[in-house]
Each structure stands twice: as structure tokens, then as C-alpha cells.
Amino acid sequence: MNDTITAVLLGIVEGLTEFLPVSSTGHLILATELLGFDQSEWEVFNIAIQPAAIMAIVVLYWRTFWQVAKGLLGFEKGALNFVRNLLVAFFPAVILGLAFGDAIETLLGNAVLVCWTLIIGGFAILAVERWAHPPAEGPGVAGVPLKTSIIIGLVQCLAMIPGVSRSGATILGAMAFGVDRKTAAEFSFFLAVPTLAGATVYQLWKHGAGLTAHDYQLIGIGSLVGFVVALVVVKAFVAIITRVGFGPFAWYRILAGSAGLAWLALR
């Protein structure tokens, strides 16, 4: 298959799945397996296009970022708490990523692991939906207690296992500790900005010397496609979880993981 078409397809997968609790990395790994790509050739690409999702969040929530920026200049408590919460939730991933980065990379080609984590994660979502009873409304990201923000950051580290889902882990982890659905989703969106940016910078620093101009062109194409798709998906996602919750995503994970295991066993 033409490399450009591959970049477009993977960009669509990234945009569709980055902010849904279904694991974008896991889907990118399964997509490369399903379409017969050499996984090792697309590992860096799959990570490098993630900042496109960051830009989608910046565009959709530009007013929030602008208000926080202005608030920081005036040392407003709400803005300071907003940044504090994101930073303390971000640092656990930095520490574990630097300490176990090589071990984590070895998991990125394990499609069977992705399928199992999709299934297990689906049942975990159903469990949280059944037993967690978050409030209908909350104080927003700035109002999340410091202790809860730290816990969300620790839970996010589970997403280093392909198939777990960064957004799913952070959203459901927040809900399990009393954060309302909307705030949990927005916390996950905003936390993606430093997390995905950091992961991309680290990977490009580590592997960037081996990338060619053609590689960067493909990254640009995949990023543009992922950005446009993510713009649409984020809006739809917030509407869905507000109305019906996370159940549909849980069952999707279980079905996708089961289908993936069956396909891998029969191919």
C-alpha cells in the first residue's frame, strides 16, 4: 500500500481513538497488523502524530487556555490550581516513562497484549459505571483536589501498557474518586497536552536522527488528518458520555479485543 494512504489511514485511526476510552495506541498497533504493515517502521510515526490531537484540544478549548493564561499573570487561585493539578498528574508518567521507556517500547508490537487489555479494560469500564457514583456536576478541573489529581496521574501510567487507553484510565480513575463525568473528561483532555507533547518530543529526540524528509512528510500528513478527525470526535464524545455514559465504549472494547484475538489466531 502507498505510504501516503497508510499515513492517512493511521491519521484517521489516531483522530478517532485518541480521546475515546478505547486506546489510540492499541488501535494503531492493530491497524498496522491488520493492514500488513511492518510495525517497526511505523512505531515512531504512531507516536509523532499524537500532537495533532493536542492541537484539536487547544482549538476547541482555546477560551479555557486563554482564561488560564490571563489568570496566571494575575496569580488567580483558579488558574494556579488548574496548572497545579495538571502538573502533578503529569509527573508520574514522566518518571515512569524515563525509567522504563525501553521496556515500554518492547510492548508496542504486541498485538495479542493489545487485544487482552482491550477486553479487560472494557470490563473495568463496566465495573466503574456500575459502582462509581460521581456527582452530576462538579467544580471543573481547577476544583479537583490535589490528592485526586495525583491519583489520576498515577492511574494514567497504566496507559503505558498498549491497549489500556490513556483517556479511559484518567477519566474512569477520576470518576472512581468522585469527579463528575464532564470534569473527568476535560481533565483527561487537558492532561493530554503535556503528556502527548512530552512523549512525542522524547521519541523524536531518541529516534529523530534516523528519520528522513519523507518520514517527516508522512508525519505531517497523518497529523493533519488526525487533527481534523479529532475536532469532530471530541465534541461528539462529550455529548455521548453526558447522555448515555461509557457503556457503549466498554462493549466496543470487548468486541474489538475478542475479534482481534480471533483474527490473530486464524491468520
Buried (B, 14 or more C-beta within 10 A) or exposed (E): EEBEEBBBBBBBBBBBBBBBBBBBBBBBBBBBBBEEBEBEEBBBBBBBBBBBBBBBBBEBBEEBBEBBEEBEEEEBEBBBBBBBBBEBBBEBBBEBBEEEBEEBBEBBBBBEBBBBBBBBBBEBBBEBBEEBEBEEEBBBBBEBBEEBBBBBBBBBBBBBBBBBBBBBBBBBBBBBBBBBBBBBBBBBBBBBBBBBBBBBEBBBEEBEEEBEEEBBEBBBBBBBBBBBBBBEBBEEBBEBBEEEBBBEBBEBBBEBBBEBBEBBEEE
